């Protein structure tokens, strides 16, 4: 018997984990399953299982399942959004930034993706970049208080730092000798 593909292993793991009882507290609501309606078979199952894990406080497991689901159905925006949220909640801020940026490349008017991208930039201490994303999100949804507060926070933090963090500049003597 040959070894299964990574997809087969993921399905087997999903089936095994799906049988587990997932704890739910009063503040742990599962994301709605409505976005899964357009998904097919395995991707839909992974999405729903990922929602259970995320809602149960296991965003790392959710992100891993959503990567597999998105590989199967890369055109599904609901998978990409769920993945970005899970990555962010799992403190995978670089990955979340990449996923949110992909969402904004697909739909530049996606205010939630711009907000998420700004949040990821904030966690990576890129406050000026975060402020730009929050400003764009706020132009799309000027009534969204969370966007206003996030923009204010990013602007204050950027002002306190004085500049974006990054690699230190080369000393003047080193620049002259090049």
Residue, then its C-alpha position, 0 to 999 in steps of 0.5 A: x500500500x502506498x503512502x497517502x498524499x498530504x491531502x489524504x493525510x489532512x482529510x484523515x486528520x480532519x475526520x479524526x479531529x471532527x469526532x472530538x468534542x470541541x469545548x465552547x464557552x459563552x464568549x466563543x461563538x463559531x463563525x457563521x457557516x453560511x460562507x461555506x455554502x459555495x464550497x465543495x466537498x473537502x474544502x467545505x468540510x475543512x472550512x467548517x472544521x476550521x471554524x470549530x477550531x477557531x471558535x474553540x480557541x485553536x487558531x493554529x489548527x484552523x489556519x493549517x486546515x484553511x491553507x489546505x482548503x484554499x489550495x483546493x479552492x483558491x478562488x474562494x474569498x471566504x477561505x482567504x478571509x478565514x485564513x487571514x483571521x486565523x493567522x492573525x489570531x494565531x500570532x502569525x503576523x507575517x503570514x496574516x499580512x501576506x494573506x490580507x495583502x492578497x485580499x486587497x490585491x484581489x479587491x482593493x475596496x475590501x475595507x475589512x482586508x485593509x483593516x486586517x492588513x493594518x492590524x497585522x502591520x501594527x503587530x509588526x511595528x510598521x505603524x506608518x504602513x498600518x496608518x495608510x491601510x486604516x486610512x483607506x479602510x476609513x475612506x470606504x467605511x467612514x462610520x466604522x469606529x474601529x477603523x478610526x480608533x486603529x488609525x489614531x493608534x497607528x498615527x500616535x505610535x508612528x509619531x512616537x517612534x519618529x520613523x518606521x523600524x527597520x534595519x539600521x542605517x550604515x554608518x557614514x564612514x561605511x557609506x563613503x568607503x563603498 
